[in-house]
Amino acid sequence: MKNLVMTMSSVVLACFLTSGCDFLFDKAHGYRGPIVVTIETEDGSVPEFPFLIKSAYSESCGHSSCGIEFGYKYFKAAYANEPVTFPRERLDLLQPNAYATILFKVTHPNYHYNVFTRGFAPTDADDPIHSTFTVKPFAEQMKKVAGWAEQGKVMMQNAAPDSNEHFNGKMQLWQERFNLGKTIKRHITVIKTFYLPHFSPSMQQRVIEKYQPIFRAWYYGVPETDCWSMVKCRKQILKPRKAEYEGL
């Protein structure tokens, strides 16, 4: 009995010295969740189709995330303003009771794709954590990028033709018009390859019927600018797209 007491005392002392035995004192050792996520829209609207939310635990490197996903991978579909629960799970952390970085990737045909990053401390099973994420309409994101291009155009108009300000404005105009086209094309690809496959064929068809004409208008509304070459960029900036719209 004496030997058992001495052994236990040695274990407890070692834990205090190394901070490696949190599980002896904390029943939430290594666990995160349940996490209750609610999606809100910046414009206050409630879209017809649900948001697709993918969660993932990302290992931390220093003061930020490495971007390498190790676990806590779930897909959930949720309508705007309706909470959805991600389960409680034990994560394999280097320091079990440290904050764990969880990513939530939110996708919807009408809203700008976003990755929300949150740090979660250990929680008891009866203590859900509530997180609310606000998403921006994709049309608003398009306006934002188009506004940066317009700023470049204004800089050109207000500067002498041979000045650095005129050149910088021209570069900003070309680059942001290029970025706008790339943003639209990337959005269409994400919806086609990532969002749609997670739903039933009937739901996919409904989404395609609604957003096919919208995406087509967005696609052809911006020139297909190739800004790796300034010569090509200058020639293409005011011309319509040549590549055909592939569709959803």
C-alpha positions as CSV (number, residue, x, y, z in Angstrom):
1,M,0.0,0.0,0.0
2,K,2.8,2.3,0.9
3,N,4.5,1.6,-2.4
4,L,1.2,2.4,-4.3
5,V,0.9,5.7,-2.5
6,M,4.5,6.6,-3.3
7,T,4.0,5.6,-7.0
8,M,0.9,7.8,-7.3
9,S,2.6,10.7,-5.7
10,S,5.5,10.4,-8.1
11,V,3.0,10.4,-11.1
12,V,1.2,13.5,-9.8
13,L,4.5,15.3,-9.2
14,A,5.7,14.4,-12.7
15,C,2.5,15.8,-14.1
16,F,2.9,19.1,-12.3
17,L,6.5,19.4,-13.5
18,T,5.8,18.5,-17.1
19,S,2.2,19.8,-17.6
20,G,1.6,16.5,-19.4
21,C,-1.1,14.9,-17.4
22,D,-4.1,17.3,-17.7
23,F,-6.4,14.3,-18.1
24,L,-6.0,13.5,-14.4
25,F,-7.8,16.8,-13.5
26,D,-9.8,17.8,-16.6
27,K,-12.6,15.6,-17.9
28,A,-12.6,17.8,-21.1
29,H,-9.1,16.6,-21.9
30,G,-8.5,17.1,-25.7
31,Y,-12.2,17.4,-26.5
32,R,-13.9,20.1,-28.6
33,G,-17.5,20.7,-29.2
34,P,-20.3,20.3,-29.7
35,I,-20.1,23.5,-31.9
36,V,-23.3,25.1,-32.9
37,V,-22.9,27.1,-36.1
38,T,-25.4,29.7,-37.5
39,I,-25.0,31.3,-40.9
40,E,-26.3,34.9,-41.3
41,T,-26.4,36.9,-44.5
42,E,-25.0,40.4,-44.7
43,D,-28.0,41.6,-46.7
44,G,-30.4,39.9,-44.2
45,S,-32.0,37.7,-46.9
46,V,-32.8,34.0,-46.5
47,P,-31.9,32.2,-49.7
48,E,-33.9,29.3,-51.1
49,F,-31.1,26.8,-51.0
50,P,-29.0,25.8,-48.0
51,F,-25.4,26.6,-47.3
52,L,-22.8,23.8,-47.3
53,I,-20.4,24.0,-44.4
54,K,-17.2,21.9,-44.2
55,S,-15.3,21.8,-40.9
56,A,-11.7,20.8,-40.3
57,Y,-9.2,20.9,-37.5
58,S,-6.0,22.6,-38.7
59,E,-2.7,22.0,-36.8
60,S,-1.3,25.2,-35.5
61,C,2.2,26.6,-36.3
62,G,3.4,29.3,-34.1
63,H,0.8,32.0,-33.8
64,S,-1.3,31.0,-36.8
65,S,-2.7,28.0,-38.7
66,C,-0.6,25.9,-41.0
67,G,-3.5,25.2,-43.2
68,I,-3.0,21.4,-43.0
69,E,-6.2,19.6,-42.1
70,F,-5.9,16.8,-39.6
71,G,-9.3,15.9,-38.4
72,Y,-12.8,17.1,-37.4
73,K,-13.9,16.8,-41.0
74,Y,-17.7,17.1,-41.3
75,F,-20.1,18.3,-44.0
76,K,-23.3,20.0,-42.9
77,A,-26.1,21.7,-44.9
78,A,-27.9,24.5,-43.1
79,Y,-30.3,27.2,-44.1
80,A,-29.7,30.8,-43.1
81,N,-30.4,31.6,-39.5
82,E,-30.9,27.9,-38.6
83,P,-28.3,26.5,-36.2
84,V,-26.5,23.3,-37.1
85,T,-24.5,21.3,-34.6
86,F,-21.1,19.8,-35.2
87,P,-20.3,17.0,-32.8
88,R,-18.1,16.8,-29.8
89,E,-14.9,15.0,-30.6
90,R,-11.5,14.3,-29.1
91,L,-8.7,15.9,-31.1
92,D,-5.1,14.6,-31.2
93,L,-3.4,17.7,-30.0
94,L,0.2,18.2,-29.0
95,Q,-1.1,20.0,-25.9
96,P,-4.5,18.5,-25.2
97,N,-6.1,21.4,-23.4
98,A,-4.8,24.2,-25.7
99,Y,-7.0,26.1,-28.1
100,A,-7.7,24.1,-31.3
101,T,-8.0,25.9,-34.6
102,I,-11.2,24.8,-36.5
103,L,-11.9,26.0,-40.0
104,F,-15.4,26.3,-41.4
105,K,-15.7,26.6,-45.2
106,V,-19.0,28.1,-46.2
107,T,-20.3,27.7,-49.8
108,H,-23.5,28.9,-51.5
109,P,-24.3,29.8,-55.2
110,N,-25.4,33.3,-54.3
111,Y,-22.7,34.1,-51.6
112,H,-19.0,34.7,-51.6
113,Y,-17.0,31.5,-50.6
114,N,-15.4,32.1,-47.2
115,V,-13.3,30.3,-44.7
116,F,-14.0,31.2,-41.1
117,T,-11.2,30.3,-38.5
118,R,-12.0,30.0,-34.8
119,G,-10.0,28.8,-31.8
120,F,-11.9,26.5,-29.4
121,A,-10.9,25.6,-25.8
122,P,-11.8,22.2,-24.3
123,T,-15.5,22.0,-23.3
124,D,-17.6,19.6,-21.3
125,A,-20.1,17.5,-23.2
126,D,-23.0,19.6,-21.9
127,D,-21.5,23.0,-22.9
128,P,-22.0,23.6,-26.6
129,I,-20.1,26.5,-28.2
130,H,-22.1,28.9,-30.4
131,S,-20.5,30.6,-33.4
132,T,-22.2,32.8,-36.0
133,F,-20.7,33.5,-39.4
134,T,-21.8,36.3,-41.7
135,V,-21.5,35.8,-45.4
136,K,-21.5,38.5,-48.2
137,P,-23.6,38.2,-51.4
138,F,-21.3,37.3,-54.3
139,A,-22.6,40.3,-56.3
140,E,-21.3,42.6,-53.5
141,Q,-17.9,41.0,-53.8
142,M,-18.0,41.6,-57.5
143,K,-18.8,45.2,-56.9
144,K,-15.9,45.5,-54.4
145,V,-13.3,44.2,-56.9
146,A,-14.8,46.3,-59.8
147,G,-14.5,49.3,-57.5
148,W,-10.8,48.7,-57.2
149,A,-10.5,48.7,-61.0
150,E,-12.5,51.9,-61.2
151,Q,-10.1,53.5,-58.7
152,G,-7.3,52.8,-61.1
153,K,-9.2,54.3,-64.0
154,V,-9.8,57.5,-61.9
155,M,-6.1,57.7,-61.1
156,M,-5.3,57.6,-64.8
157,Q,-7.8,60.3,-65.6
158,N,-6.4,62.6,-62.9
159,A,-2.7,62.2,-63.8
160,A,-0.5,63.3,-66.6
161,P,-0.1,60.7,-69.4
162,D,3.6,60.2,-68.8
163,S,3.5,60.2,-65.0
164,N,4.1,57.4,-62.5
165,E,0.5,58.0,-61.2
166,H,-0.9,57.4,-64.6
167,F,1.1,54.2,-65.1
168,N,0.2,52.9,-61.6
169,G,-3.5,53.6,-62.2
170,K,-3.4,51.7,-65.5
171,M,-1.7,48.7,-63.8
172,Q,-4.4,48.7,-61.1
173,L,-7.2,48.9,-63.7
174,W,-5.8,46.0,-65.7
175,Q,-5.0,43.8,-62.7
176,E,-8.3,44.3,-60.9
177,R,-10.3,43.6,-64.1
178,F,-8.3,40.5,-64.4
179,N,-9.0,39.6,-60.7
180,L,-12.7,40.2,-61.2
181,G,-12.9,37.7,-64.1
182,K,-10.8,35.2,-62.2
183,T,-13.0,35.6,-59.1
184,I,-16.2,34.9,-61.1
185,K,-14.7,31.9,-62.9
186,R,-13.4,30.4,-59.6
187,H,-16.9,30.9,-57.9
188,I,-18.6,29.0,-60.8
189,T,-16.0,26.2,-60.5
190,V,-16.4,25.9,-56.7
191,I,-20.2,25.6,-57.0
192,K,-20.0,23.1,-59.8
193,T,-17.3,20.8,-58.3
194,F,-17.7,21.3,-54.5
195,Y,-21.3,22.4,-53.7
196,L,-23.5,20.5,-56.1
197,P,-22.1,17.0,-55.6
198,H,-23.3,17.0,-52.0
199,F,-27.0,17.2,-52.9
200,S,-29.5,15.0,-54.5
201,P,-30.0,15.0,-58.3
202,S,-33.3,16.8,-57.9
203,M,-31.8,19.5,-55.7
204,Q,-28.9,19.9,-58.1
205,Q,-31.3,20.4,-61.0
206,R,-33.1,23.1,-59.1
207,V,-29.9,25.0,-58.3
208,I,-28.7,24.7,-61.9
209,E,-32.0,26.0,-63.3
210,K,-31.9,29.0,-61.0
211,Y,-28.2,30.0,-61.2
212,Q,-27.3,28.9,-64.8
213,P,-28.5,32.2,-66.4
214,I,-27.1,34.3,-63.5
215,F,-23.7,32.7,-63.7
216,R,-23.7,33.1,-67.5
217,A,-24.4,36.8,-67.2
218,W,-21.7,37.2,-64.7
219,Y,-19.2,35.3,-66.8
220,Y,-19.8,37.2,-70.0
221,G,-20.0,40.5,-68.2
222,V,-16.3,40.7,-67.6
223,P,-13.5,40.5,-70.2
224,E,-11.2,37.4,-70.2
225,T,-8.1,39.3,-69.4
226,D,-4.7,37.6,-69.3
227,C,-2.5,39.9,-67.2
228,W,0.7,37.9,-67.1
229,S,1.6,39.8,-70.3
230,M,1.0,43.5,-70.3
231,V,0.6,43.5,-74.0
232,K,-2.2,40.9,-74.0
233,C,-3.7,42.6,-70.9
234,R,-3.9,45.9,-72.8
235,K,-5.5,44.4,-75.9
236,Q,-8.0,42.3,-74.1
237,I,-9.2,44.6,-71.3
238,L,-12.2,46.0,-73.3
239,K,-13.0,43.0,-75.4
240,P,-15.6,40.3,-74.6
241,R,-14.7,36.8,-73.6
242,K,-13.6,34.4,-76.3
243,A,-13.8,31.2,-74.1
244,E,-17.2,29.6,-74.0
245,Y,-19.2,29.4,-70.8
246,E,-19.0,25.8,-69.6
247,G,-21.9,26.1,-67.3
248,L,-22.9,24.1,-64.2
